[in-house]
């Protein structure tokens, strides 16, 4: 690993222990609200899998920055996003997390009706109100991009560059812009989805995912498959580095055996390796030779986070009826172990012992990049 670039490593003269954020950043509702406004309402947010809405009329609602966002596939098959709020009296248009409508979206309160493109198309007695311009009362649009088979939305009136704030982060971790395309995420399909309710602040989950100082302690199955993780350095500590499978490991499974064959776009240099990527503020990407694990976090309260985890495979694997259980079980256990650890930390965030925060050891120093990103964003 000495030949690859290290991310976020401190100069040799720096102290071994550097500070985390103070405890209040994980417990104070006012700080959480500021994060909602200045981070989650201003950055690109991975909201859903594009394949969740395969046909016109399909919709999904997600919580982003304290707003309910409605994603819908139009009759032209394009995906669009809107604030899930009727322009008449503010009723929520869609209360279900997902579903399908035929041709329009109708408010259940007063029956204001919108096209799948967000335009106001009908309302009781609307024809008698000649002074009402329907174009002014369509649904409020939300910026949307599709990338890696994922629907990304941004609530900002002027969204930041997607290339600079999302795609560039993935490129920086892998070492170039092209490598991520080798996994063909646009073509992969969901083989299993597990949703976790985590009683912890969202930042504790991000910080946990970024480091492997804890791996030897709480991840016996993972370190059996990826022995170098027992040394305490996470793969994403290094630019372009993928953690190598153990000598006897043949698949990224709970017992290290089996798998579904290397993805078509991968070459030998990416085989038998695991790559982890964090995309601020709420995405974890885990790349292995035969599938991809994609985490999306939805911060719901200062001490509650929903994590939606997709295991993605080539369609032929899913269509064959292959048993995914050993493949899914490995990272499902990792998730449970990590989320238990985060929930163990959450009560300590309000202790006077943590008022000034904790510390990061050298193998965790790259977390300081995330710490500073958060602090700068909410300042």
C-alpha positions as CSV (number, residue, x, y, z in Angstrom):
1,X,0.0,0.0,0.0
2,X,3.0,2.3,0.2
3,X,2.9,3.0,-3.5
4,X,-0.6,4.5,-3.5
5,X,-1.5,8.0,-2.4
6,X,-2.9,8.5,1.1
7,X,-6.1,10.6,1.5
8,X,-6.2,13.1,4.4
9,X,-3.1,11.9,6.2
10,X,-1.6,14.5,8.5
11,X,2.0,15.7,8.2
12,X,4.5,13.7,10.1
13,X,4.9,16.5,12.6
14,X,1.1,16.5,13.4
15,X,-0.2,15.1,16.7
16,X,-1.2,11.5,16.8
17,X,-4.6,12.5,18.2
18,X,-6.7,15.2,16.5
19,X,-10.2,16.3,17.6
20,X,-13.6,15.3,16.4
21,X,-16.7,17.6,16.4
22,X,-18.0,18.5,19.8
23,X,-20.7,16.3,21.3
24,X,-23.5,18.9,20.7
25,X,-23.1,18.4,17.0
26,X,-24.6,15.0,17.4
27,X,-27.4,15.9,19.9
28,X,-28.5,19.5,19.4
29,X,-31.8,19.7,17.4
30,X,-30.8,23.3,16.4
31,X,-27.6,22.1,14.8
32,X,-29.5,19.3,13.1
33,X,-31.9,21.8,11.6
34,X,-29.0,23.9,10.4
35,X,-27.6,20.8,8.7
36,X,-30.9,20.2,7.1
37,X,-31.0,23.7,5.7
38,X,-27.3,24.2,4.8
39,X,-26.2,20.7,3.8
40,X,-29.2,18.5,2.8
41,X,-31.1,21.3,1.1
42,X,-28.1,22.6,-0.8
43,X,-26.2,19.4,-1.9
44,X,-27.0,16.6,-4.3
45,X,-28.8,13.8,-2.5
46,X,-29.1,10.2,-3.7
47,X,-32.9,9.7,-3.3
48,X,-33.8,6.5,-5.0
49,X,-32.9,3.8,-7.5
50,X,-34.0,4.7,-11.0
51,X,-35.2,1.1,-11.5
52,X,-37.7,1.6,-8.7
53,X,-39.8,3.6,-11.2
54,X,-39.7,1.5,-14.3
55,X,-43.0,2.6,-15.9
56,X,-44.8,5.9,-16.6
57,X,-46.9,6.9,-13.5
58,X,-44.5,5.2,-11.1
59,X,-43.7,7.5,-8.1
60,X,-41.6,7.5,-5.0
61,X,-41.5,9.9,-2.1
62,X,-38.4,10.6,0.0
63,X,-37.5,12.9,2.9
64,X,-34.7,15.3,1.9
65,X,-33.6,18.2,4.1
66,X,-36.9,18.2,6.0
67,X,-38.9,18.3,2.7
68,X,-41.0,15.6,1.2
69,X,-39.8,15.1,-2.4
70,X,-42.0,13.4,-5.0
71,X,-40.1,11.6,-7.8
72,X,-42.3,10.5,-10.8
73,X,-41.7,8.9,-14.2
74,X,-43.6,10.8,-16.9
75,X,-45.5,9.6,-19.9
76,X,-42.4,10.5,-21.9
77,X,-40.5,8.1,-19.6
78,X,-38.4,11.0,-18.1
79,X,-37.9,11.2,-14.4
80,X,-38.9,14.4,-12.6
81,X,-38.9,15.6,-9.0
82,X,-41.2,18.0,-7.2
83,X,-42.0,19.2,-3.7
84,X,-44.8,16.9,-2.5
85,X,-47.1,19.8,-1.8
86,X,-50.3,20.8,-3.4
87,X,-50.2,24.5,-4.5
88,X,-53.8,25.1,-3.3
89,X,-53.7,24.6,0.5
90,X,-50.5,22.7,1.1
91,X,-51.8,19.2,1.4
92,X,-49.4,16.4,0.8
93,X,-50.1,14.9,-2.6
94,X,-48.8,11.4,-2.1
95,X,-48.7,9.9,1.3
96,X,-47.4,6.5,0.3
97,X,-43.7,5.8,0.0
98,X,-44.1,4.5,-3.5
99,X,-46.8,3.5,-6.0
100,X,-48.3,4.2,-9.4
101,X,-50.8,6.5,-10.9
102,X,-52.4,6.3,-14.3
103,X,-52.1,9.7,-15.9
104,X,-52.1,12.4,-13.2
105,X,-51.5,13.3,-9.5
106,X,-54.6,14.4,-7.7
107,X,-54.7,16.0,-4.3
108,X,-57.0,14.1,-2.0
109,X,-58.1,17.3,-0.2
110,X,-59.7,19.5,-2.9
111,X,-58.9,17.4,-6.0
112,X,-56.4,19.8,-7.6
113,X,-54.9,17.6,-10.3
114,X,-51.4,17.8,-11.9
115,X,-49.9,16.1,-14.9
116,X,-46.9,13.8,-14.5
117,X,-44.8,16.8,-15.7
118,X,-46.1,18.8,-12.7
119,X,-48.4,21.1,-14.6
120,X,-51.8,22.0,-13.1
121,X,-54.4,20.4,-15.4
122,X,-57.6,20.6,-13.5
123,X,-59.4,21.7,-10.3
124,X,-63.0,22.0,-9.2
125,X,-64.5,25.2,-10.7
126,X,-61.2,26.2,-12.3
127,X,-62.8,27.0,-15.6
128,X,-64.8,29.7,-13.9
129,X,-61.7,31.4,-12.6
130,X,-60.5,33.0,-15.8
131,X,-57.8,35.1,-14.1
132,X,-55.9,32.0,-12.8
133,X,-52.8,31.2,-14.9
134,X,-52.4,27.4,-14.6
135,X,-48.7,27.7,-15.5
136,X,-48.1,29.6,-12.3
137,X,-49.6,26.9,-10.1
138,X,-47.9,23.8,-11.2
139,X,-45.9,21.7,-8.7
140,X,-42.6,23.2,-7.5
141,X,-39.8,21.4,-9.4
142,X,-36.7,20.0,-7.8
143,X,-33.4,19.5,-9.7
144,X,-32.8,15.9,-10.8
145,X,-29.9,14.0,-12.2
146,X,-29.5,10.3,-13.0
147,X,-26.1,8.7,-12.5
148,X,-24.9,5.2,-11.6
149,X,-28.5,4.0,-12.0
150,X,-29.5,6.4,-9.1
151,X,-31.8,9.4,-8.9
152,X,-30.0,12.3,-7.4
153,X,-32.0,15.4,-6.4
154,X,-31.1,18.9,-5.1
155,X,-33.4,21.3,-3.4
156,X,-31.2,24.4,-4.0
157,X,-32.5,27.0,-6.4
158,X,-29.1,27.0,-8.0
159,X,-27.6,23.5,-7.4
160,X,-23.9,23.0,-7.2
161,X,-22.0,21.4,-10.1
162,X,-22.9,17.7,-10.1
163,X,-19.6,16.9,-11.8
164,X,-17.6,18.8,-9.2
165,X,-19.4,17.7,-6.0
166,X,-20.5,14.1,-6.8
167,X,-18.7,12.6,-9.8
168,X,-15.3,14.2,-8.9
169,X,-15.5,12.6,-5.4
170,X,-15.9,9.1,-6.9
171,X,-13.1,9.9,-9.4
172,X,-10.8,11.2,-6.6
173,X,-11.3,8.0,-4.6
174,X,-10.7,5.6,-7.5
175,X,-7.9,7.6,-9.1
176,X,-9.7,8.6,-12.4
177,X,-13.1,9.3,-13.9
178,X,-13.4,6.1,-15.9
179,X,-12.9,3.4,-13.3
180,X,-16.4,3.6,-11.8
181,X,-17.9,2.8,-15.2
182,X,-16.3,-0.7,-15.1
183,X,-19.0,-1.8,-12.6
184,X,-21.8,-0.9,-14.9
185,X,-24.1,0.4,-12.2
186,X,-26.6,1.7,-14.7
187,X,-27.4,-1.9,-15.7
188,X,-27.3,-3.6,-12.3
189,X,-30.6,-4.4,-10.6
190,X,-31.7,-4.7,-7.0
191,X,-31.4,-8.2,-5.8
192,X,-32.1,-7.4,-2.1
193,X,-33.0,-4.2,-0.2
194,X,-32.8,-3.9,3.5
195,X,-33.9,-0.7,5.4
196,X,-32.4,-0.1,8.8
197,X,-33.7,2.3,11.5
198,X,-30.6,3.5,13.3
199,X,-31.0,5.4,16.6
200,X,-27.9,7.5,16.0
201,X,-26.9,10.8,14.4
202,X,-26.2,10.6,10.7
203,X,-22.6,11.8,11.2
204,X,-21.7,8.9,13.5
205,X,-22.7,6.6,10.7
206,X,-20.6,8.4,8.1
207,X,-17.6,8.5,10.4
208,X,-17.9,4.8,11.2
209,X,-18.0,3.9,7.5
210,X,-15.0,5.9,6.7
211,X,-12.6,4.1,9.1
212,X,-11.5,0.6,9.9
213,X,-9.9,1.1,13.3
214,X,-12.9,-0.8,14.6
215,X,-12.8,-3.6,12.1
216,X,-10.7,-6.1,14.0
217,X,-12.9,-5.6,17.1
218,X,-16.5,-5.9,15.7
219,X,-16.2,-7.3,12.1
220,X,-14.9,-10.9,12.3
221,X,-16.6,-12.0,9.1
222,X,-15.3,-9.0,7.1
223,X,-11.7,-9.2,8.3
224,X,-11.8,-12.9,7.4
225,X,-12.6,-12.0,3.8
226,X,-10.4,-8.8,3.8
227,X,-7.5,-9.6,6.2
228,X,-5.8,-6.2,5.7
229,X,-8.7,-4.5,7.5
230,X,-7.5,-6.1,10.7
231,X,-4.6,-3.6,10.5
232,X,-7.0,-0.7,11.1
233,X,-6.7,1.1,7.8
234,X,-9.8,1.4,5.7
235,X,-9.5,1.0,1.9
236,X,-10.7,4.5,1.2
237,X,-7.8,5.9,3.2
238,X,-5.8,5.3,0.0
239,X,-6.5,6.7,-3.5
240,X,-7.2,3.9,-6.0
241,X,-6.6,1.1,-3.5
242,X,-8.9,-1.8,-3.2
243,X,-8.6,-4.1,-0.2
244,X,-7.4,-7.5,-1.4
245,X,-9.3,-10.7,-0.6
246,X,-7.7,-13.3,1.6
247,X,-5.7,-16.1,-0.1
248,X,-8.4,-18.7,0.4
249,X,-11.3,-16.4,-0.3
250,X,-13.1,-16.9,-3.6
251,X,-16.2,-14.7,-3.1
252,X,-17.4,-11.6,-1.2
253,X,-19.8,-13.8,0.9
254,X,-20.3,-14.5,4.6
255,X,-18.1,-17.6,4.4
256,X,-15.7,-16.3,1.7
257,X,-16.8,-18.9,-0.8
258,X,-18.8,-18.8,-4.0
259,X,-20.0,-15.7,-5.8
260,X,-21.4,-15.0,-9.3
261,X,-18.4,-14.4,-11.5
262,X,-16.6,-11.2,-12.2
263,X,-18.7,-8.3,-13.6
264,X,-18.1,-8.0,-17.4
265,X,-16.4,-4.6,-17.3
266,X,-13.8,-5.5,-14.7
267,X,-10.2,-6.4,-15.5
268,X,-7.8,-8.4,-13.4
269,X,-6.5,-5.4,-11.5
270,X,-10.0,-4.9,-10.0
271,X,-10.8,-8.6,-9.4
272,X,-10.6,-10.0,-5.8
273,X,-10.7,-6.5,-4.4
274,X,-13.1,-4.4,-2.4
275,X,-13.4,-0.6,-2.9
276,X,-15.3,1.7,-0.5
277,X,-16.4,5.3,-1.4
278,X,-18.1,7.9,0.7
279,X,-20.0,10.6,-1.2
280,X,-21.0,13.4,1.1
281,X,-23.4,13.8,2.7
282,X,-25.2,10.4,2.6
283,X,-23.9,7.8,0.1
284,X,-21.7,4.8,0.7
285,X,-20.6,2.8,-2.3
286,X,-19.1,-0.7,-1.9
287,X,-17.6,-2.2,-5.0
288,X,-16.7,-5.9,-5.2
289,X,-16.1,-8.1,-8.3
290,X,-19.6,-9.6,-8.7
291,X,-21.9,-7.0,-7.2
292,X,-22.3,-3.5,-5.7
293,X,-23.7,-2.5,-2.3
294,X,-25.2,1.0,-2.3
295,X,-26.2,2.7,0.9
296,X,-28.4,5.8,1.0
297,X,-28.9,7.6,4.3
298,X,-32.0,9.6,5.2
299,X,-31.4,11.7,8.4
300,X,-34.8,11.9,10.1
301,X,-33.9,13.5,13.4
302,X,-30.8,14.5,15.4
303,X,-30.7,10.9,16.8
304,X,-32.5,8.9,14.1
305,X,-31.3,7.9,10.6
306,X,-32.9,5.6,8.1
307,X,-30.4,3.7,6.0
308,X,-31.6,2.0,2.8
309,X,-29.1,-0.6,1.5
310,X,-29.3,-2.1,-2.0
311,X,-27.4,-5.2,-3.1
312,X,-27.0,-4.8,-6.9
313,X,-26.3,-7.6,-9.4
314,X,-26.4,-8.2,-13.1
315,X,-29.9,-9.0,-14.3
316,X,-29.0,-12.6,-15.5
317,X,-28.0,-13.4,-11.9
318,X,-31.4,-12.2,-10.6
319,X,-33.4,-13.9,-13.4
320,X,-31.6,-17.2,-12.8
321,X,-33.1,-17.3,-9.3
322,X,-29.7,-17.6,-7.8
323,X,-29.5,-17.8,-4.0
324,X,-28.2,-14.4,-2.9
325,X,-28.3,-15.2,0.8
326,X,-24.6,-15.7,1.5
327,X,-23.7,-12.7,-0.7
328,X,-26.2,-10.5,1.1
329,X,-25.5,-11.8,4.6
330,X,-21.9,-10.6,4.8
331,X,-22.6,-6.9,4.5
332,X,-25.9,-7.3,6.4
333,X,-23.9,-8.4,9.4
334,X,-21.4,-5.6,8.8
335,X,-24.3,-3.1,8.8
336,X,-25.8,-4.5,12.0
337,X,-22.4,-4.5,13.7
338,X,-21.8,-0.9,12.6
339,X,-25.2,0.4,13.5
340,X,-25.1,-1.2,16.9
341,X,-21.8,0.6,17.5
342,X,-23.2,3.9,16.4
343,X,-26.2,3.4,18.7
344,X,-23.8,2.6,21.5
345,X,-22.0,6.0,20.8
346,X,-25.1,8.1,20.6
347,X,-25.9,8.4,24.3
348,X,-22.3,9.3,25.0
349,X,-22.6,12.3,22.7
350,X,-24.7,14.1,25.4
351,X,-22.3,13.3,28.2
352,X,-20.2,16.1,29.7
353,X,-17.2,13.7,29.1
354,X,-17.8,14.3,25.3
355,X,-18.7,18.0,25.5
356,X,-15.4,18.9,23.8
357,X,-15.6,15.9,21.4
358,X,-13.4,12.9,21.1
359,X,-10.2,12.2,19.2
360,X,-9.1,10.5,16.0
361,X,-6.0,8.2,15.8
362,X,-3.7,8.4,12.8
363,X,-5.7,5.7,10.8
364,X,-8.8,7.9,11.3
365,X,-7.2,11.2,10.4
366,X,-8.9,11.3,7.0
367,X,-12.2,11.7,8.9
368,X,-11.1,15.2,9.6
369,X,-11.9,16.1,6.0
370,X,-15.5,15.1,6.7
371,X,-15.5,17.0,10.0
372,X,-14.2,20.2,8.4
373,X,-16.7,19.8,5.5
374,X,-19.6,19.7,7.9
375,X,-18.3,22.5,10.1
376,X,-17.7,24.8,7.1
377,X,-21.1,24.0,5.6
378,X,-23.1,25.0,8.7
379,X,-21.0,27.9,9.8
